[in-house]
Amino acid sequence: MFPVYPLYPVEPVRGEGNYVFDAAGTRYLDFYGGHAVISIGHAHPRYVQAVSEQVARIGFYSNSVENSLQQRLADTLRSVSGYKDHKLFLVNSGAEANENAIKVASFHTGRERVLAFSGAFHGRTSGAVEVTDNPRINSPFNRTDKVTFVPLGNLDAVRRELATETYCAVIIEGIQGVAGIQVPDNAFLQALREVTLQTGTCLILDEVQSGYGRTGRFFAHQHAEIEADLVTMAKGMGCGFPIGGVLIAPHFEAWPGMLGTTFGGNHLACAAAQSVLDVIADEQLVSNAAKVGDELLRQLSQIEGISNVRGRGLMIGFDVEEPASQVRRRLVLKHHVFTGGAGTHTIRLLPALTVQQAHVDECLEALRRAIYETEN
Ligand SMILES: Cc1ncc(COP(=O)(O)O)c(C=O)c1O
């Protein structure tokens, strides 16, 4: 393997609900959700059944034939998300969703510039990495002068840039994840919607990490009661099966061949995504995320040794004094709890939306212990 990932010496071989297990049967509490991917819990019986039945029937055929599973998924997504009039384009990952959203915006406006925000992460493919604020992962090939970054929340800078009417789109995360859980103000998002409309700029909401019910609304930007022109999603959409999507407002026109992908929207991906949405709706997981998340946030802010508790629902960040990597390592290896990191001192919590108060109690007990212990 090309060694680009720092690894824990742990190999989960089985998952069940909010836990994963290694080959020796050791149980790990999963407050990382495989990086916000595990939305309805590991090996949910309805998901297992839907995917197994579909692969036994037909797993794949190309996008040159009808596939009613796609339409059913689009109808369910529109109804569950409240984006009733948008259309759906299906892809395979978050980066690909953002690539296509930018392309649609650029085709539509005829403009080539994109405005993005400090700390943004939108993926690692060519266009997505250009609008990502991290020069370390941007190769010389990817660097162009078509992207401007402005500080998150700085409306004057946004207004100044968009007044030039040279931007096809503004791209913004519903909540910045990789930057360590930075929540944009509702008022800022509302003003952003206004100024994009005034300047003929498309608004792209990247909900790849913050979407699919994680924050207590279906998409995080819906806390601000705004509607975007383009909404991108992936991660929780297939609960581990690779699938992404772009919700596209009705004023964008499609033409044959405008966008395309071999694997996007295949039968197996649609079956996985359909069962995720069905479970989210039937088990009321969006309101569970809000309820359990509120309690998790409240209890976290009472723990000594942690600060700046922030986030919404089950997308939570907080800071520890020690390097977060050391605390997280102890959490995994000694207390058997998976968490996420961001930057030097931030820990991220991104559990499955099925999480219950008993899991919260277990996680917080482990966290208290891990914070007070030193290495050894
Ligand atoms: C907000 C956001 N956008 C896009 C991506 C890229 O998604 P993928 O890794 O599926 O390409 C990520 C991944 O972490 C993300 O957090």
The ligand as an SDF file (V2000), in Angstrom:
LIG
                    3D

 16 16  0  0  0  0  0  0  0  0999 V2000
  -16.9820   18.8510    4.0140 C   0  0  0  0  0  0  0  0  0  0  0  0
  -16.3360   17.8030    3.1580 C   0  0  0  0  0  0  0  0  0  0  0  0
  -16.4380   17.9160    1.8160 N   0  0  0  0  0  0  0  0  0  0  0  0
  -15.8920   17.0010    1.0020 C   0  0  0  0  0  0  0  0  0  0  0  0
  -15.2060   15.9160    1.4900 C   0  0  0  0  0  0  0  0  0  0  0  0
  -14.5960   14.9190    0.5600 C   0  0  0  0  0  0  0  0  0  0  0  0
  -15.3210   13.7530    0.5620 O   0  0  0  0  0  0  0  0  0  0  0  0
  -14.6890   12.4050   -0.0700 P   0  0  0  0  0  0  0  0  0  0  0  0
  -13.5590   12.0180    0.8040 O   0  0  0  0  0  0  0  0  0  0  0  0
  -15.8410   11.4430   -0.0650 O   0  0  0  0  0  0  0  0  0  0  0  0
  -14.2520   12.7550   -1.4510 O   0  0  0  0  0  0  0  0  0  0  0  0
  -15.0640   15.7700    2.8740 C   0  0  0  0  0  0  0  0  0  0  0  0
  -14.3150   14.6260    3.4480 C   0  0  0  0  0  0  0  0  0  0  0  0
  -13.9240   14.5960    4.5690 O   0  0  0  0  0  0  0  0  0  0  0  0
  -15.6490   16.7460    3.7320 C   0  0  0  0  0  0  0  0  0  0  0  0
  -15.5190   16.6630    5.0710 O   0  0  0  0  0  0  0  0  0  0  0  0
  1  2  1  0
  2  3  1  0
  2 15  2  0
  3  4  2  0
  4  5  1  0
  5  6  1  0
  5 12  2  0
  6  7  1  0
  7  8  1  0
  8  9  2  0
  8 10  1  0
  8 11  1  0
 12 13  1  0
 12 15  1  0
 13 14  2  0
 15 16  1  0
M  END
$$$$
